[in-house]
């Protein structure tokens, strides 16, 4: 679970599982990408969510 650390800037501390889930989502989204520009377009449309540890 992610944990938000308050300070001058907000920092999000993520677990290994959080990172791996983001990588998996990235791989699924970018499977059909043909080039760098297309990858950027696909990622710009995507929403990534990380559950927060409260």
N, C-alpha and C positions, 0 to 999 in steps of 0.2 A: 504494500500500500504506500502511496505517496504521502509525504508529510510536508506541509508548507511551513517554512521557517520565516517568521516576520523579522524585519530589520529595516535598514535604509531601503533595501530592495527585497522583494519577496523571492525566496529561493525554494525550489521544489526538490526535496530529496526523494529519489525514487529507488525502489527495490530492484533487484536483478529481474524478478518476474515482470515488473512494470516495463522495463527496458526491452525484454524479450517479446512482450506482447506488442509493443510499438514496432519492433523490427518485423514481426509476423504480419502486422497490418500493412506496413510499408511494402513487404514482399508481395502480398496479395494485390494491393493497389497498383503496383508498378509492373506486374506480370506482363501486361499487354502494351507496355510502353515501347515506342520505337526509337526514341532519342531523348536527349537531355531536356529539350524544351517541352516535349510531351510529358515527361516525368514531372517536371515542375507544374504543368497545368493540372495533372491528375492530383498531385499532392496539395495544390492550392484549393482544390474543391473538397478535399477530404477533411474530416474532423477526427482528431485523436483525443480520446478521453482516458484519463488515469484516475482511478478511484482514490479519494483522499482518506487518509487515516485520521479519524476524529476522536 
